[in-house]
Amino acid sequence: SAIPGDRAQIGLEVMRHGKDFMSDKPGLVSLEELDEVRRVQAETKRIYTILYSEHYDQRSTIKACELVKAGAIGDVLNTVGLGPHRIRKNQRPDWFFKRARYGGILTDIGSHQAEQFLYLTGATDATIQSANVANHTHPDKPELQDFGDMLLATERATGYVRVDWYTPDGLSTWGDGRMFITGTEGTIELRKYVDVAGREGKDHLFLVDRKGTHYFDCTQVEKTFGKELAFDVLNRTQTHMSQAHCFKAMEIVLKAQAMADSVARFGGSWIFILSFGGFLLVWIVLNAFFRAPVWCAELDSLLWHAARARGNGWVFESIARESAPTRALPDSPQSVQKAFDLLGGAWVGGVHAKIPRFSRPKIRVPARSPFKPAVKA
């Protein structure tokens, strides 16, 4: 298989020469490549497919998809896909540590999980709720990302994905890949490559439904992607995987990768923290200077009109003028009290209120008033 950063260009040349093309994942490393591959595939009508091996080459995943499609757990509401890997850093080629060459951890490993989420939920698209990447333990390889996660969503379902290069040397295989599928009628758990401290071998599936718990040994489940793809090549069909599905899975992870790269590059830096803090401070000062007097004046007017409309009850001291008279006010509605508290007023003994002095709204008190002066406590 070619280096990830070269696969799209190879595939483009293959299709332009009238041939079908199959790539290992990830089949592309940028959204620009995806746009070009989509355009050429539409023009040539050739097949550009990607082997999402954690689905089509993994027997337990194949079985889980069969069970889901048969309605064994009802409608899928959530998936959790975990893809830990062992890094073996001293065995990796140079391109493995170059962001432009391997595409980023979500593009590389997360593409498996995005494809499975779309397939299991029956969705044709998904939104990215969040995406993060990081390099926590390899400062000598600054372009390497050793951790990534993302949250995907459709109108009805959500899917969490976590991928990393943290598999410890003590594990008997390269990674403890797992998937959890929650449906309206049951749940499925996959232990794809190892059952830690449990059953020997791989491809373990656990199903829980209303009748009980069930274990499936999936080691004999048939892999069908090879003959399905051969049938598609011969008959120009899409029985193995639709072209739209193939491209959409890559589109989702490429967008998630771009989002996560932006967060890692800017959102986690001191430049962002200081810039955002400065913006917030300026916003508070400007609002306090320009808007607070208006708010206070509006509140003072509201309270005064409430006093005219309803009877005696509470004492209010307006400091619109230093000599403003004290008058009796009605019981304050909750909305008025809430607005007053937000503006910095203080209730004294439950009955006495003040508006902040810097506002000094100009409120005229009518010469005639139906209320009798109240006596201060």
N, C-alpha and C positions, 0 to 999 in steps of 0.2 A: 504494500500500500504506500502511496506517495505521502510526502509531508503535507499536513493539513493545509498549509498556506499555498500549496501548488495544485490542490485537487480541482478547484473550480476551473482553472485555466486548462488543465488536461481534459476535463469533461467538456468544456466548450469546443476544443479542437476535435474531440471524438464525435460530438454531435454534428459539427459542421462537415465532417467527412461521412455523414450518413450512418453512424453507428450508435448503438445504445451504450449507456455508461452506468456502472455501479461503483460507488465509492464507499469506503469505510466512513464511519462518523468521525469528525464532523465533515460533511460534504462541502462546507464553505466556511470562511472565517470572517466575512464582512457582509453588511447589507448591500453594499455596492455589487459585490460578486453575486449575491442572490438575485438582484434585479437583472443583471446581465444573463445569468443562467436561465431565469424564467423567460426572458425575451427570446433567447436562442432556442430553448426547448419548444416554445410555442411556434416558432417559425419552422423548425425542422421536424417537429412531431416525433422526435426520438425520445427514448426513455432516459431520464436522469434519476436514478434511484440511489438511496443511501441505506446501508446496512445498519440499522439500529439494533445491534446484536443483543442487547439486554432484553429485547422483546422477541425478535424473530429467531434468535439463535439460542434462547434460554428456555428450556422445557417447562420449568415451573411458571414462567410468565405466560407462555403459550396456553397452559392449562388454566391459569387464572383468567385470561381473556375469554376462553371458552366458557367458563363458569359464569362470568359476568354477562356475556352475551346471551346465555341461556336463562338469565334471571335468577340465579342462585342467591344473590344478596339484594335483589331489588334494584332500585336506581342508585347509582354511585353518587355519593355526596362529597366524598373527600378521599384524596390519596396522599400518602407520605412516601416519598422515594428517597432512599439513602444510598449513596454511592461512594463509600470510602475506598481509597486505593493506597497501595504501598509505593513509595516514590522511588526507591533504589537509585538515589541521585547519582552515584558514581558510575551507573550503567547507562545513563541517559545521554543521547547525543546533544550537541549544542543547540539545535533548533528547539528542543524541548523547553528551553528556558527563555525563548524569545516570543514575546507576546504576539507579534505580527505573524509568526510562523505557526503557532499552535492554536491561536484564536482566543485564549482565555479559558478559565476553568469551566465556566458555565456553557460556553460554546462547545467545548471539547466533551466533558463528561455529562453535563446537564442536558445535552441534546437527547440522550437516552430517555431521561425522565420526562421531558416535555412531550416526546412522541407517545409515551405510554399514557400520560395524562389525557391527551386528546383521544386516544383510542378507547380507553376505559370509560370515559365520560360520554363518548359519542359526539364530542364537540368538533366544530370546524374552525374554531378560533378561541383564543383566551386572552385575557388582559393580565398585565404584570402588576401586581399589587406592591411588590417590593423586590429588590435584588441587591445583593452585597457580595463583594469579593475582598480577599485580603491575602497578605503574605505575612504570616505570623512567625514562622520559624526558619526562614531561609534568607537572611539579610544579604548574603553573598550572591544571591540570584534575584535582583530587584524586580525583574519582569515576570518571575514566577508567581502564580497565584496558587496557594496551597489550601485555600478554603473558599467556598462559595455557597450561597443559598438564595432561593427565590420563592415567592409565593404567587401562584397562578390562580385565576378565577374565571368561571363562566357565570351565566345567570343563576345556575343552581349549585354548582360544585366548586370546591377549592382544592388546590394541590400544593403541598409544601415539598420542596426539593432541597436536599443538602448533599454536597459533594466535597471531597477533601482528599488530601494526600497524607493522611495520618495513620494508616493501618500499621499497627506495631509489628515488630519482627516476630513476636511470639505466636501470631496467628498462622494457621497451617496453609492459608491461601492468601492471595493478593488483596482481598477485601471482603468484608462481611456485608455484601449487598442485600438490602431488604426493601420490601414494599408492603405497605399497609393500605388496604382498600376498605372504606366504610360505605355501606349501602343502607338503604331503608329497611332491609330485611335480614341483614347479616354482615359479617366482616370476613376478610381474607388477609392472611399474613403470608408473605413469601420470604423464605430464607434461601436465597438463590445459590450461594456458593459454599456455604458452611452453616451447620447448626451448632453454634458455639456450645461446647460442653454437653451436647445432646446426641442426636442420631448421627451416624457416620454418613459421609458423602454429601451430595448437594441436591438442589432442586426439591426442597421441602415446601409443601403448601399446607396451611392450616385454615380450615373453613369453620366458622361458627354461624349457625342459623337457628331458627326456632325449634328445630328438632334435636339439636345437640352440637357436639364438636366433632370434626372429621379431619383426618390426616390423609394427605395424598402424597405418595411417593411418585414423583414426576419423571423419574429417570428414563422411563420407557415411552414418554410422550413423543409423538412424531413431529419432526421439524418439516414444515411444508414450504418454507419460503423459496427454496431452490427450484422445485418443480413448478411452483406458481409463477415465479419470475420467468422461467423458460417458456411457460405457456403464454405469458404476456408478450415476450419477445416475438414468438412465432405468430401470434394472433392479433397483435396490436391492441391488447386489452389492458385492464388495470385490476386484475384479481388479487395480486399480491399486496399492493399498496397504491392508492391513488396518487397521482402526481401532486395534486393540491395538498394532500395530507403530508407527503414527504417534504414539500417546501414550507408548509406552515409550521411544522415542528422546528425547522431551522430558523424561520423568521422570529419565532417567539424567543428562542435562546439568544439569538443575535441582538434582539432589542433588549433583553434582560442584561446581557453582557455589557452593552453600551451604557445602560442605566447604572449598572454597578460600577463600571469603570469611572463614570463621572462622579459618583459618590466618593469612591476611593481616592480619586485625584484631587477633588476640591472640597467635598463635604467633610472629610476627616482631617483637613489641614488647619493649622493655626490661622492662615490667611482667611479662611472661611469663618472661623469662630470669631475672630476680631472684627471682620467686616460685618457680619450679622449683628454682633453686639453693638457696634457703632451705629448701624442703621436703626436698630431698635431704640437706642438712646435718643437719637435725633427725632424719631417718630414720636416718642413720648413727650419730649420737650415742646415740639411744634404743636402737638395736640393740646397740651396743657396751656400754652400761651394763647392760641387762637380759638380753641373750641370751649375750654372750660368756662370762660365768662358767659358765653352764649347759653351753655347748658344750665348754668346756675340761674341766669336771668329767666330762662324758660321755666325752671322749676319754681322759682319764687312767684312768678306769675300764676302758675298752676295752683300753687298752694293758696294764693290770695283769692283766686276765683272760687276755689273750693270752699273757702271761708265765707264768701258772700252767698254761696248757694245753700250751705247747710248750717246748722246751728252751732252754739258754743260747745266746747269740749276740750280742746288742747291749747296750749300757749305757744305762740311762734314769735321769735324775735328776728325781724329782718334787719340786716345791716347794710341794706342798700344805701341808707344814710345813717350817719352816726346817731341822729336824733329820731330815727324811725320809731313810731309808737308801737307798743306791744298790744296785740289784739288776740281775742279768743278764736281758735280754729276748731273745726270739726274733727271727729275721729278720722285719721288718715287712712285712705285705702292702701292695701298692700302694695299696689303698683307704685303709688307715690312714695311710700316709705322706702321701697327697694331702690327707686331712682335716686332718692335723696341720699341713701347710704352710699351708693356708687359714686356720687359726686363729692363725697368727703364730709358730709354733714355729720353731726353727732347728736344722738338723742340723749338728753339729760334727764335722768329720773323717769324716762318713758314719756315725758310730756314736753320737753324743752329742746328746741332745735336751733342750730346756727348754720348759715351758709358760709363757706370759706371767705375770709376778708378780701382776698385779692380780686374777687369777682366784682363786687360792688355794683350789681345791676340796678338800673334806675327804675324803680317801681313807684308810681304815684298812688298814694292812698286817697280814696274819695273823701271829700269833706264830711259827707253824711255817711254814717255806717249804722247798720241795724244791730251791731254788736256792742255790748258794753265793754269798757276796758277791763282787762283781767289784771289781777294783782299778782305780782311775782312772788314766788316762794322765797 
